[in-house]
Structures are given as structure tokens and as C-alpha cells.
Amino acid sequence: MQRVFEEVASLDARCYEHFFLSEDILMEHAARGMAEYICNNCKKDAKIIIVCGSGNNGADGMALGRLLHAAFDVSLLILKKPSSPMALLQQKRAKSVGVKEIEKLERCDVLVDAIVGTGFSGTFSTEMQNMIEQMNALKAFKIACDVPSGYLFCADVTLTMGALKKRMFLDSAKEFVGEIKVLDLGVSRDIYEKESNWHLLDLQDLKLPHRTKKDSHKGSYGHLALALGEKSGASIMSALSALRFGAGLVTLVGYEALQLPHQLMYSHEVPANTTALALGMGLGAEFSQMELERFLDNSLPLIADADILSSPAILDILKRDSIVVTPHAKEFVSLLKITNVADITTEELQKERFKYAELFCKTYPNVTLLLKGANVIIAHNEKFYINPHGTPALAKGGSGDVLSGLIGALLAQGHNPLEAAINGSLTHAKLALSYKGADFSLTPDDLIDEISKLEK
């Protein structure tokens, strides 16, 4: 698990003030880290072009060119006359050792984007956009220096300086950042970084619900009751997922007889020994208000998903002490509006996912939020986590129902809501990553089948 930061300028300032490291020293360490990565991962006769802007990101690129000059065929393409003091100095240093400068983009083996970094908040000119389009079109191994410029450059790898930045994990950024590696800036990350409320989850953080107690029975592993809604397939998939993920008993609660898989139980009421509830998957209009009240007439841990998130009933549900809500972007926009947290569009949410997750959790500190997306946000009170391991293979109807079953199973087995959301989300991603078929062919049944192979 790694810390993630809104900005790193304050972390750089700590280096200047407390560790007596100058801006120049930090930049040299950043360039050295990039050079080491290239030396270790690129062929020795590679032709390298470093595209530099006029500020300190461009200065990083110029310093990199100087360090690589003796070992590679390196050229600097400087798009605008250097304007920052460090860019002027690094250009002078690069020229002094003979690094060549070129006037236009050429074919190369490695292309480094050092145009703008995290400090850039404007918009690119048409000319600059055209340049980045040309860079993206080149058949080269592409490296972004600190961040992909404007999150328009399509990097194979982003070599970021000092610490992870939140904006790298917006859904829209996933297309551009590639693999992310953090470079030290003269002190280890443990010293450079401060505490943060935001963390990036690693697959190694996953804790599976192992059965370590030998003297146990089905009741030892909880009983999940799921509301069987109008679109019964959704709740059945959730139920099968929960059973496979360790829940000792799984019951579908509904009000009409259906033919169900033999391993699932059925009841008109929430069973007395239920330890957790799941509500919303395929719910539709199946449950009347009275039936919904009967289902919720308890204080059991609950996962709420899909249809229930846009129902007025969610206002009372959110008052529960132990609850996980799992909206996708459109559902979260609806939830924000119903709760009077914010009235925004889906597009506005996607630009500011972190902000609105924080606003929601400030309003409902008892609720655990799992905001679905290319990068999943999991949040409770002032603790925030990003799961970046999802794949496009999960973009298929029913995938979310499987996730709800995983989380419900963990709630039923006694995990607290935040633990259940984190481990359910990591499991969900790992199931998709483990699938051996074509990415477009993954189905909910495949995900459920993969649960049994998690340790192989």
C-alpha cells in the first residue's frame, strides 16, 4: 500500500527547508532515476528523443539527456525557449557536454515526454496538441517524465518524482499513464512523504477469508440474505458469488416462488440467523415499501447496490451503522443529488472523483463508499483508498453483481465494511486479471469460477 498526494510542492519545500536539499539536487536525482530506468530497460544502441518544454519539466528532460549522452544516441527537441532558471541552467549543462538539439520530431526507439509536469493547469495550444498527437503516433517506447503532459501523451511508463499524485488515478488518466514508477529525489520515500489520507492498494494487500478454525460448521461462516428483485438473475449471481467466497449460508429473500440453483436457499423473510444483508442488485419494482421495510427491520451489516441507490429509501438506509454502498458514476451522481451533497453531471463527477468522494464521506462518515470505475475509490470517514487494478474485461453486465456478492460474503463472515469493500474489490480485480480467455469474453460465471483458483 502506497501513499497518494494531492500535490508534492509542499513535499519538495520540506526537502529544501529541513533536509538542506536544493532544487538542483532534487532535479539531478530525478534525472538520475530516469536514466537508470532507461539504462536497465532499453537497448544500448537505442535512439532517444527527449521532448522538452520551457519550464522545470523540460529541465528534467535536459538533465536526463546529459546523463544519457555518453551511452545512447540522444537528442533534445526543445519546443519553446527555456524560461525557468533551472531550464536555462540545464540547457547550458547539456550543451556543454555535446548533447545535440533537433528542430523537429524524428523516428526513434525511445521517446521521452518532458513538456509539462504536475504544475501545469492550463490548456494546450492547437500547435502543442498537434505535437503530442505526432508523439503518440510514433512507434517508440514512450516514457512520461513525472506525468504525461496534459494527460494527453500516451505513455508506456510514467516515471514520477518523489511520490504518487492523485490526478494520475482519475479514470480518464488510465489511458495515458501506463505503468507508474516512483523515483527518489535524494531521500527515501519514507522521509520525503508525509502522512496522507489517500492510499494506493496493491494486489498484495488482499486478505482472503481463509478458514483456519478446525472446529467449525456452516454457521461459523455467516449467513447472507439477499433481496431477490425483479431481475432475479442479478441477485442470483451475487448469491452464487457470495457462496463461493466463503459465506456459510446464502438465502434469497423474495415474495414469489422461483426456480433457483439448488445450492441457494429461499425464504419470504430474512432468516433469524442472518449476519448480513445485500440489497439492490436487479431490485427493480419487485419489493413493495412494506416488504422493503420488513427486509431492513434489523441492524445487520448491509451492502447496497444498483437500483436501491436511486430510491428515496436510501436516505434511511444511509443512517445504518454498518453499510457499504457501491455505485458506478451515474448512480453516484444520483446518490449525491438525493442526499443534497451535490447536484452535478456525470462528466463533472469524473473530473473531480476524489473531491466528491470526500464530500460524501464527510456528510456520511458512517458509510463505506465503493465508487466503481477504471480506478475504484474505496472510502470511509477520512480514509481513502484507490484500487487501480481493474481491467476493461470487467465492463460487462453482471460484473458488479459478482462484486456485491464478494463484499456481502465478507460482511456475513464478520469483516467490517471497510475491510469487506477493500478485499472484495481487490478480489474482483484479481479474478479478472487471472482469467485466461480473451478479455472481451469474460462473463460473471467466469468470475465466479475463478474464485476457487485464487491461490493457484
N, C-alpha and C positions, 0 to 999 in steps of 0.2 A: 504494500500500500504506500503510495507516494502523495506528498502534499501538493496542492494546486493553489495558485495565487491569481488574484485579480490583476495585479501589476507587480513588477520587480524593481522599479526605480527606487523604491524605499529600501529594498534589499541591497542594491548597489550602493546607496548612500551609507548604509551601515558599514559596508566594506571600507569606504573612504574614511569614515569618522572613527570607527572602533578597531579596525584591523590594519589601518595605515596603508591600504592598497589604493593606488591611484587608478583613474580611468584608463590610463595607458596600460597598466599592469593587467587589469581585468580584460582589456581587449586582446592583449597578447596571449593570455591564457585561452580565451575563446578561439582565437585563430589557431593556436597550437592544438586544441581539441579537435577542431575541424580537420586540420592537416593530418593528425594521427588517424582519424577515421578514414580519410581518403587513402592514405598510405597502406592501411590494413585491408582495404576493401576494393581498391581499383588497380588495374594492371599497370605495371611500371612505365610503359611507353604511352600511357593514355594522354590524349589531347584534352586539356581542361580549359574551359572558358568561364570566367567569373564576371557576372554582370553586376555592376556596382552603381548604386545611387550616390547622391551628393552628401548624405549625412553619415551617421555613425554605423549604420548597417553596411553602407558602402565601404566605410573604413575597415570593418571586419573583413570584408571581401578582399580589399587591397592587402591587408596584413597576411591573409591566407595565401594570396598569390606570391608574396615574398617568401613565405616558408616553403612553398611547393616548387619554387622556381628551379632549384638545382636538380630535382628528381623527376620533373614532369615537363611536358610542353605546355606552358601556362600562358594564357593571355587575359588581360583585363579589358572589358568593354565598359567604359565609364560613360553613363548616359547623360549626366549633367556635370558641369564643373563643380568640384568639391566645395562645400560651403561650411561644413563644421570644422573646428580646429583639428580634430582627430583625423578627419578625412584628408585634409591638406597635408598633415604630417605623414599619414600612412602612404599617400600617393608619392610623396618625396622619398620615403624609405624604399618603396617598391621600385621606383625609377633608379635609385642608387645602386641596386643590385642587378639591374638589367631586365626587369620584368617588362615584357612588351605590352603595348596598348593597341587595340584594334578599333576600327571605326564602325564595323557592322557585325552582326551575328554570323557565325560560320558553323560548318559541321564540326562536331566534337564528340568525344566519348563521355565526358562528364561536364555537366552544366550546373553552375552554382548561381543561385538567385540571392544576391545581396543588395537588392534595390531599396527596400524599406523594411523596418522592423516593427516591434510592438508599439513604438511611439506614433506610428502613422495612423491618423484617424480621418483623413480626408477622402477624396475620390480621385481616381487616376484620370489624367487627360486621355483623349482618344488615342494620341500618339503612344502613350505609355501602355494602354490596353492592347494596342496592336503589337507592341514589343513583347508583351507577356504571351500573347497568342502565338507569336512566332517561336518563343522559347518553348511553349508547351508542345508545339508541332515537331520540334527537333527530336530525332531518335537518339537520345542520350540518356545516361543515368543522371537523374535530376536531384539536386540537393538544395534544400532551403536553408539559408543562414538565419537562425533564430526563429523566424516564422515565414511561411510562404507570403510573398509580397501581396498585400491586399486580400489575401486568401483567394487569389486568382491563379497563382502559379501551382501547377500540379507536380508536387514533389514525390519522389520515391522515398526519400527520408528527410526529415526535418531535424537539424542539429540545433537544439535550442539552448540558450545560455542561462546557466545558473539554476533555473527551476522551471517547472511546468506552469503554463499560463492557461487560465480558464477558457479564453476565447478559442484555443486550439480544439476544444471539445464541444463547441457548438455543432449541431447536426450538419450545418452547411459546410463546416470546415473539414469534415471527414473525407470528402472527395479530394482534398488538396494536401493534407499534411503528410500522408504516407506513414511510414514508421517514425516514431518520435524517440530521439535520444537526447538526454540532458548532459551538457558539458560543464565541468567545474570551472570556476573563474579565479583560481588561486587559493581557494579554501574549499574544504569538502562541503557537500550539500548540507550536511547536518549543521555546519556552522553558518553557512550562507543563508539558509532558510530560517524563518521564524515559524511559530505555530500558525496553523491555518484551520479554518472550519471545513475546508474542502479537501477531499482526498480522492485519488485515482485508485480504483480497485484493480488488483492483479488476479489472474486466474488462481494463483497460489493461495489467495485469501479464502478460497472456497472451503467450507467445512460441511462435509456430508453427514447425514443423520445416521451414523453407524449405531448398530445395536450391540452395545458392549455388556449389557446386563444379561447373564445367562438365565437367571431365574425370572422369566418374564412370560407374558402372554399377549394376545392381541389387544387387550385393554391397556397394556402398558405403553402403547404407542399412539394413543389418542384416537378420537372419533370425529371425523369431519362430516358435517352436514351441509349439503349444497342445495340451494333453491333450484328446482327443476322448472325452467321457464318455458316460454312459448317455442323458442328454437332449442329444442331439447338436446340437439347434437352438441351444442357448445358446453352445456353443463355436464354432459356425459363425458366429453373429452377431458374436462377439468377433473372429474371424479376419477377417471382411469389414471390420469397423471398423478393425482394425489395418492392413490393406492400403490402405484409403482414406486413412489418416492417415500414410502415408509409409513404412511398412516395405517394404523392397525385396523380401523374400520372406516368405511365410507358409505354414507347414506344420502340418497337423493330424496329431497322433500318436495312433494307435489300434491296435486289435488285431482288428478285423473290417472287411471291405470295406463301404463305404457309397458311395452316390451323392452326390457333393459338388459344389458350384459349381465351374465349370471353372477359375476363376482361383486356386483354392486347391490346394495340393499335399497329398499324403497319404503317411504313412510309418509303418512299425511301430516305428521307432526315432527318437530325437532326431538330426536331421541333424548331420553333423560341423561344418558352418559356422554352426550356430545361435549367435545372440548374446544371446538372452533367451528365457525360458520364461513361459508362462501356464498356471495350474493351478486347477481348482476349478469353473469355470463348467459347470453341468449334469453334474458328475462322477458323482454317484450312486454305484452299486456297480460300475461298469464296470471300474475298474482294480483288479487284484489287488495285494496287498502287494508281490509281486515286480516287477510291472510299474511300480508307483509308484516303487520303489527304482531301477529302470533309468532311468526318466524323470528322476529327481533326482540321478543319479550324475554330478554335474558341479558347478562353482561358478558357473554362469551367473546373471545377474540374473533375478529371478523376481517375478511378480505372483501372489499367492494370494488367491482369492476364493471365496465361496459355500461349497459342501459341504466343501472341504478344511479350512475354518476350525474346524469342529466335529469333525474327525477327530483321534485321538491322534497321527497322523503330524505334526501341525502343530508339536509340541514340537521335533522335529528340524529341521523346515523353518525355524523361527524362529532357528536358530543360523547360518543363512547370512549372509554379509557384505552381500549386496545384495538386499533384498527389500522389496516393498510388500504390505501386507495391506489389504483393502478391505471390511471388514464393515459390514452395517447393524446397527441397535441389537440385535436379537435375537442375531445372530451374534457381536457383540462381547461380550455377556453370557456366551455360551458360551465364547468365547475367554478371557475373564478367569477363568472357573472352571477351565478346563483347565490354564491356566498358574499357577493358585494366586495370581493377583494380587488377585482379589476374588470373592466369592460374593454376587451381588446380583440383583435383579429388573430387568426392562427398565424399569419405572417408576422405580426408584431411579437407574438409569443416566441416564434422560432429565432428571432433576432436577439431576444432577451430571456432565454430559458432560465438562466441562473437567477436573474432578478426576480422573476415571478415565482419560482420555486421558493425563494427566500421569503417573499411576501406571504405566500400561502402558509408556510410553516410558522411564520411569526403570528399569523392570525389563528392557526390551529396547531399549537405546539404539542398537543397530544396525539396528532395524526402522523402516521408514517406515509410519506408520498413516494410512489414509484412512477416517475414520468417517463413513459416509453418514448423511444426514438432511436436514431442511429447510435447515439450515445445516451444511455439510460441515466437519469438522475434519481438517486435514492436519498431521501431526506427525512429527518425527524428533529424537530425543535431547531437547534443550532448546529446539527451535524449533517454534513452533506457529502455524498459520495457519487462518483461518476463511474459507470461501467462502460468502457469503450469497446468491449469485445463482441458486440452483436454483429451479425452479418446480414447482407441483403437476402440470404436464404430464408430468414425469419419473416420476410414481408409476404405473408400468406395468411388467409383466413384460418383461424383456429390456433395459431401460434400463441396468441395472448391467452387463450383459454387454458392451454397447457401450463403457461406461466402461473396463472391463477391457482391451478391445482398444486403446483410445486410449493407456492407460498402457503396455501391452505394446509397442505400436509405438514409443513414445519410449524405453523401455528398450532395445529392439533397436537403435535408432539411436544409442545411446551416451549418452543422458541419465542422470544419476544418479537414484536412486529418488525423492528429494525433488522434484527438478525435474520428473520424469515425473508424479508424483502431482499437483503443483500445476497444471501445464499441461494434464494430462489432465482434471482436474476443472473448470478454467475453460473448456476447450473444450466439455466436456459441457454445462455450463450455457449457454454461448453458442449451441450448436446448438439447444437447446430454446427459447431466447429469440428466435432468428431464424426459427423455424418459423411460417409464415403461416396455418396451418389452425387449427381450433378446438383449445383446449388439451386437451380430452378425446380428441382423435383422434390425437395424436402416437404413433407406433409406433417400434420400433427401426430399421426400414427407413428411416423418415423422418429419424431422427437421422443415419444413415449417409449418406443422400443430401445432408444439409445440410453435411457436411464439405467437399464440393467448393465450397461457396458462402461459406466463411468470410471471404474477403477482398472479397466484393462488398458 
